[in-house]
Amino acid sequence: MSASEKLQSLGYVVNKDLKLEDARSGEPYSFVKESYDEVADAVAEVIHEKMQGAPYHMEKVNLPSQSILKKEVRAPVYLSPNAYEATTLLVLLCGSGSVSAGQWSRRLCINDSFRSGSVLPFLDWAHTQNMAVLVLNPNTYRQKVERSKRKSKGKRKVPAHPDAHVRHAWDFIRTKMSNIQKIAMVAHSYGGVQTCLLLEYGGQGLLQRLQCVAFTDSVHSSDHIEVRISLIQDVIVIQNACTRRASRFTHSTSSHTSASTGQQARKT
């Protein structure tokens, strides 16, 4: 059963405007406490399905590529078809908790639309710019462990900390995507904290490629960014924009970043 069929079996479909509606009446989704989590999980799977289907055709890749620990949980990320050919990469990093790869907010995906709650508009825009896209998935570790706890009564896989996911992602970019010369990032909520950690972990190899970072509703503290701001002197930084503004910001700066050396832009 496909993700879309699973969602329909729960009584809902995603319409042409990427909004969730009742499969029979066509009415917008109405909250039902008993089935909310099941619907939310199905919606997440539909987004994965859409990323892998037309017109995006993204590839699902497990990270880390080679697990050091045999029982370590690996997380799937999503790569655009031009990932090994393009010279510019857009990295999309969600927050923590229940959101899955490709989601900014479960609530927005369900109650508003996939356009506001998911990365799909970013994929559309990146395609017009001939940019590769990497959609990260840091919460798989926690989610799989929580499920395995319930099923295995303590005998479970060894989880990597969610912060390790971004390190695995950089190692993958560094070793498998040597074609990438420029990197832009959008980091939402706790993804902002992970981005700050990533800047330190990636060192000059990352910083030499990094063009701009958009923090959307990020929960990183001033300590996180001020400690590392000296590392990113040549990178445009925009703080706590909403994802719609971040999309426009990335669009407006993509052709001008090379002329912005030493510039830092902040927007609250």
Secondary structure, 3 states (H helix, E strand, C coil): CCHHHHHHHCCEEECCCCCEEECCCCCECCCCHHHHHHHHHHHHHHHHHHHHCCCCCCEEEEECCCCCCCCECCEEEEECCCCCCCCEEEEEECCCCCCCCCECCHHHHHHCCHHHHECHHHHHHHHHCCCEEEECCCCHHHHHHHHHHHHHCCCCCECCCHHHHHHHHHHHHHHHCCCCCEEEEEEECHHHHHHHHHHHHHHHHHHCCEEEEEEECCCCCHHHHHHHHHHHCCCEEECCCCHHHHHHHHHHHCCCHHHCCCCCCCCC
